[in-house]
Amino acid sequence: MSLAVPRPPIVLEEARKMLAFVRRDFLIAWSYRTAFFSDWLNLAFQIALFYFVGHLVNPALLPSYGGESVTYVEFVAVGIAVTSFMQIGLGRVVTVMRSEQLMGTLESLLLTPTAPTTVQLGSVMYDVLYVPIRTVVFLGLTALVLGAHFDPGGILPAAIVLIAFIPVVWGLGMISAAGIVVFRRGLGVVGLLTVLLTALSSTYFPLDVLPSWLETLARLNPISITLAAARGALLGGSGWSDVFPALRVLVPAAAVAIAFGVYAFRLALRTERRRGTLGLY
């Protein structure tokens, strides 16, 4: 008489699959060592580039934080650190779906007893772990090489804002991935969306240089809200005072983005399964 072995809880099973996704993506990244190390060289190039660009910018035209004036290098370093979460995260979610399509493994992957949400989250989990490390190294090199000053007390508040911002990116990524599943192509649209969100986010220049109507629109950009709070904490020493107002906007925005993203992705899967075209690319 055989005894039935109890299955582990479903949450634990899905968590184990997350680790499998992380291991897979790390091995893939490490197998392309040239691209892996080129990313770090690009990081060093960005630091050098904005060092020279900073000499062309009048510091008086930059906003102050906590009554403290900032250099252009400090201003843009925080901007790049935040937008890298969006650029890598959004691009990764979409690229993974497209890669699975082209390799013919998307249908097989979705036929496994794995929740679609786990597939989506697992696909970006490596970057969720990697990008913060990259960001810390980037800010550390900026401070060490270029003499940028960041308030150590603002690290935790800025990190909390970024944690609230990541689900917003993930939701947008799932909506974009749904479009990839249905229409097969669309990376150009995602790239355009990334450029527009970055351009209207005060990453490289203050928002007050924009026309008044565009400035009002740009201030509603989740990246602009995240950047304002992160800069206040890291550059102005505002601590939590700028964080809580940002969280009151980002947390509901994250909930809405994820809800729409999950719905759009599941709707795309149902549509393609009904058509029998899920395996096409």
N, C-alpha and C positions, 0 to 999 in steps of 0.2 A: 504494500500500500504506500503510495507516494504522498508526501506532504506538500501542499501548495506553499510556495515561497511568497510571502507578502511583497507586493510591489512597493517601491518607495513612493512617497507623496509626489504628486504631479509637479509641484513647485520645485522639488529637489531634482526631479528628472530634467526639467527645463533648465535649471541652473547648471547642471552638468553639461548640457548641450552648449550653453554659453561658453563654458571653458573650452569645449572642443572647437567652437568657432574662433576663439582667441588664439588657440594653438595653431589652427590651420592658417590663419591670416599672418601670424608671426613667421611661420615657416615659409609662406609664400614671399613675404617681404624680404626675409633674410636670403632666400634663394636668388633674389635679384640684388646682389650686393652693390652694384654700381648705382642703381636707382636709390637704394637705401642711404648710401653715404652722400649721394648727390643732394639729397634733401637737406642734409646738415651743411653741405657746402653752400647751398642756396640760402640757408639761414645766415651764414657768415657774410654772404654777398649782400643781403638785405641790410645788415648792420652797417657795412661800409657805405652802401649807397645812400642811406638816409643820414649818415654822418656828413657827407658832402652836400646833400640837399639842404640840410639844416643851416649851412652857411648862407644860403640864399634867402632864408626866411627871417623876417624881422620879428624878434621875440615879443615885441609890443603888440603885435597883431594876434597873438595867441591868447586864449582865455586863461584866466587864473583859477586856481583851485584852492579853496581854504585860505584865500588871500595870498597865496604863494604863486609867483610867476614860474612858468615852466619853459624848458627848452623844447625845440621842435623834436629832438631825438626822444625825449621823455614822452612827449605828446603822441608821437606816431608809434613808439614802441608798444604802448598799451593798446593802441588801435590795432596793430598787427597781431598782437597776442590774442585779442578777443575775436577778430574776424577769422583768424586761422581755424578756430573751432567751427565756424560756419562753413568756410570754404572746403575744409577737409571732410567735415561730417556730412554736409549736404552732397558733395560730390561722391563720397564713398558709398552712401546708400544707393544712389542711382547707378553708379558704375558697377557695383556688385550684381544688381539685378540684370544689367545688360550683359555682363560677363557670363553669368549663369545661362542666359538665353543663348549666347553665341556658342558656348561649349555644349549646349544641349542637356544641361543638368538641372535646369530650373524646374521642369516638371517632375523629375525624379526627386528633387529635394523637397518639393511641396507635397509629394505623395507620402513622404515619411510621416510617422506620428509626431510631428512637430508643429506647434502652433505657428501660424503666420507671423504673429507678433514676435515670437522667439527668433524666427528667421531674420526679421528686420533688425531687431535689437542686437542679435548675435553678429550680424554683418558689420555693425559699427562699433562693437564692444572693444575691439583691438585699438581703434582710433580714440575711443573714449579714455583708454588707459595711456595711449602713446602721446596724444596731443598735449595733455597737461605737463608731461615730462619735457616735451619739446618747448613748451611755453616757458617753463621755469628756466631752462637752459638759455633760451633766447633773452629773457629779461636779465638773467645773471650776467651773460656776456655783454649786454648793453651797459649794465652798471659797471662792470669791471673794465671794459675796453674804452668806453666812451664817457665814463664818469656820470652816467645818469643816476639820479637819486630817486629811490622808491621807499616809501614809508613801510617798514616791516610790520607795523600794526595794522596796515591795510590789506595784508595778504589774505587773512581769513575772510574778512568781509567781501573782498573781490572774488575769492573762490566761491563763496556762497552765491553770489550773483551769477557767476558762470555756470554753476550747477543748475540754477533755475533757467538759464538761457539754453542749455543743451537740449532739453526736451522740445523747445520751440523749433530748433534746427531739425531734430529727429522727425517731428510732425511734418514739416515742410518736405523733408526727404522722402517720407512715406507717400505723400501726395504725388511727388515727382516720380517715385518708383511705380506707382499705380499707372501713371501715364506711359511709362516705359513698357510695362506688361501689356497694355492694350495697344499702343501705337508703335511699339518696337524701337522707334527712334525718338529722340527728344533731348539728347545731351546738350545740343546747342541752346535749347530753351532754358535748360537748367543753368548753363554757363552764363546766359544773359541775365537770368534772375539773380545769380550770385554777384555779378558785376554791378547791377542796379542797387541791390541791397548794400553792397560795400561802398559804392560811391555816395549813397545817401545815408551815411552812418557816422560821419565825422572821423573816419579812420585816418585820412590823410590831411584833412583841412577842417577848420571850424565850420559849423553849420551856418553861422551868420554871414558867410560870404555868398550864400545862395540867394536867389530871389525870394522875397517874403513868402509867396505862396508855396514854393518848393521847400523852404525852410520849415514851414508849419507841417508839411507832409513828412519831411525827413525826421522830425522830432517824434513822430509816432512809430518810427522804425524800431523794432525790438533791439537791433544792434546799437542804435543811438542811445536807447535807454540803458542798455547794459554798459556801454562805454562811459556814459556820464557817471554812473555809480562807481565803476571800476577806477576811473581816473580820480574821482573825488577821494576814494579810499587810498589809492596807491601814491597819488601825487599831492593831494591836499590834506591828507591826514584826517579826513572827515569821519573815519571809522564807520560806524553803522548808520549814521544820520542820513547818508545818501542811499544806503542799501535798502532800507525798509520801503521807501516810496517806489523804488524800482521793482522790488519783489511783489508789491501790490498790483503791478501791471504784468510782470513776467509770468507769475504763477498762473493766473487765469489764461493768459495767452498760450502758455505751454499746454494747459488742459484742453483748450479749444483746438490747438494745432494737432495734438496727439489724437483727439477724438475724430477729427476730420481725416487725419492720416490713416488711422486704423480702418475707418469706414471705407475710405476711397480704395485702399489696398485690397480689402476683402471683397468689395464690389467688383474690382478689376479681376480678381481671381475667379469669382462666380461667373462673370461675363465670359471670360476666356474658356473656362471649363464647359460652359453651356455650348459655346461655339465649337469646342474641340480643337482650339488653336493655341492652347497654353504652351505647347512645345515648339511652336514656330518662332522663327527669329527673322 
